[in-house]
């Protein structure tokens, strides 16, 4: 779509985003309200609702600790569900969903590393709060894993996704990307680190790549 072209209701994305934000500024947290513009937008542009002919009739914003809010739509007269109007303007790429599922699958390996090394392996001083994929980097694992997926595996992964469930998006157990990711973590070099050392590791790798270019 050309930059600045009309996207919905005669407005381009920037105008629509500004319009919706202005409307929401007039609403209080937990207030139940109707907004036909947002309802129509979600019904037509939301990645799930548009496919399943779902149109929310009412909305409410729930305060999120730390700032911001979670946005809920009322479906089928009695069923509230978290829904993102902003993702209708900037849809999430399918590969992002796959990568999130692969990160979730790698979590047990990261937890085990932190338990084994409660003190940062790099500085040896601060508690380890994170785990760094030293080699290969997680992005490299995820990229290779995603390339292994067939068209049918992509289709089956999203077809089986239960949007109404509170559980996060996961991949079927027989998915090739999941199998590759689990196998890769068997031999991956992980490092339990504090936040500062995690950032420093990333900086060191970036400098190394730049120096070898």
N, C-alpha and C positions, 0 to 999 in steps of 0.2 A: 504494500500500500504506500503510495507516495507520501512523503513527509508533509504533514499539515492537511491531508485529505480528510474529508468527512468520514468518521468511523461509526457513529451511532447518533440517531436523533438529530442529524444535521450538524453535529459537533465533531471536531477532531479529538484525538485522545487527550491532549493537554487541556482543551476547553471542557471536555467531559469530566476529567479528573477534578478540575477546579470547581466545576458546578456541583459535583457530588460532595466534595469536601465542605463547600459552603453550606449545603443543605444539612450535613451531619453536624456542623458546628452549632446548629440550632437545637440539637437533640441532647438529652441528658442520658447518662449511663442507666441502663436497665429500663429506660422508657420504651414502650412498645409503640411502633409507629408504622404508617404505610407510606410508600413512595413508589409510584407507578414507574418512574424513570428507572430506578434501580431494579425493580422487579422485572421490567422488560429487558434490561441489559443482561441480567443474570440468566433469564430464560433463553435469550438468543445467543449469548456469547460465552457463558460458563462452560468449561470443558465437559462437565458431567451433566448438568441440568439441560443443556441444549440437546444432548443426545437422548435423554430420557424424558423429555417433555415435562420438566419440572419448573414451576414458577412460584417463587415465594410470595406470600400474600402480605406478610408483615415482617418487621425487623426489630432488632434490639442490639445495642452495643453493651458489652460487658467489660468492665475495667480489667486490664491486664497488669498485674503487679510489675513494677519497674517501668511503667509507661505504656501508652497506647491502649488498644482495645481489641477484643475479639468480636467479630461481626456475625450475628446469627440471623437466619431466615426461618420463617414458619412455613412448613410444607404440610400438605394434606390435613390442614385444619388443626392438628394437634402435635405436630412433630417439628421441633426446633433442630436446626443443624447449622454448624459453623460453615460459613460460605464467604468467599472473598470476592468483593466487587472489583478490587484492583487487579486481580488475576484475569479478569475478563478483558482488561485493557492490555495487559502484558502477560499472556498465557505462559505457564510454566512449561518448559521443554520436556518432552517425554524422557530424555536422557537424564534430566535432573531427578525425576522420580526413581529411575533405575539406580542412579548413584546414591540416593538417600537410602534405598533398600540395601544396597551393598555395604554402606557405612553401618547400618544397623546390624547386618550379619557379621561384621568384623568386630563389633563391640565386645564379645566375650574374650577375644584375644587381647584387646587393649586393657580390659579389666584385669585379666590375669597378669599382665606385665606390671601394672601399677601395684597390684598386691605383692608381687615378687620384689619390687623395688620401690618402697614407700618414700625413699629420699631420691631427689633428682639425680639421675645418672650422669648428668653433664657437670653441674656445679658442685654436687655432693653436699649441699648445704640445706636448701629449701625442700619442703615436701613435694613429691611428684603429684601433680594435679592433672596432667595430660600425658598422652602417649604420642610420640612422633614416629611416623613411618619413615625411617631413615633410608631404607633401600629394599625394594623399590618404593617410591612415593605412592601414596594412596591413589592419586589422580592417574598414575601410570597403570596401576592394577585395574582401576575402574574402567579406564579407556580400553584396555585390552579385553576385559571381561565383556563390555558392551558390544565390542566388535564381533564377539563369538555368537551373539544372540541371532537367531533366525527370525524372519518376519513373523512366523507363526508363534514363536516364543514371545515376541513383543505383544502380539495380539492377545495371546492367552493371559499374559501378565496383567494387562489392563482390563480384560474382560472379567477376570476373576476378582477384581478389586471391589470390595464392599464399602462404598462411600458412606453408608450409614453407620458403619462400625466406628468405635473410638480407637480401634487398633491402627497402628501405622501401616503404610503401604509396604508389603513384602512380596518377594518373588516365590513362585512355586518351588518345591524342593528339588524338582528335576530340571530346573532352569540352568542352562550352561554357564551363564554369567555368574550365578550364585556358586556353582561348583568350582569355577575357576578362582573366584575370590577366596573361598575357604581354603582351597589348595595352596594358593599363593601365600596365605598367612601362615601356613605351616613352616615356611622357610624364610619369611620376610624378616628383615632386621628392624626390630622395634626398640624404642628408647623411652623409658619413663622419665618425664621432665617436668620442671616447673614452667609456668607460662612464659617467663622471660627467656628461658633457654630454648623453649619451643620456637619462639620468634627468632632467636639468634640462629638456630639450626636452619630455619627457612631462609634467612638472610645469607648465611654462608653458602647454601646450595645455589641461591640466585647469583651470587658473586662468582661461584665456581663455573656455572654455566656461561656467564658473561665473559669470563676470562678465557674459556676454551673455545668461544665462538670465533 
